[in-house]
């Protein structure tokens, strides 16, 4: 696809969005006026097949989503989570990994180069000696859960006892979200 075609496609999509007159359009105006009250924070991969709002059939204003390849955490992500938990009062943080993750595969095949290495290094740290892709995906999720629990164990603006931090894996073929046991 040429650049012009891509821009046209984006513009046509945006026009369809602006012209909608359904529940979503009503919610757009309502949340613009009243602000957002998302009930959950979801940290997911940037993979184009992993769209939390679609996976959970959620609407505008319901989920506070952070997406980054390999669903890894760094200070920018932690800052976003802190904002949503502390100021928007989200009480559930879900770290969502997925099957067929390219970032996990890249880490397992020796890691990436350039900026990607920041991501694959973090995944390699999470998986240790494990090499089974699904198990690695789970370990990467649990590593993130561990970081979140550690970082938000004591926080002046977030009531830790009310905050649930969980991990899950999304199956890109079946569409199922499987919660990981503690
Ligand atoms: Zn991925």
Boltz pocket constraint, residues with backbone or C-beta under 6 A from the ligand:
constraints:
  - pocket:
      binder: B
      contacts: [[A, 45], [A, 46], [A, 47], [A, 69], [A, 70], [A, 71], [A, 98], [A, 100], [A, 101], [A, 102], [A, 103], [A, 104]]
      max_distance: 6.0
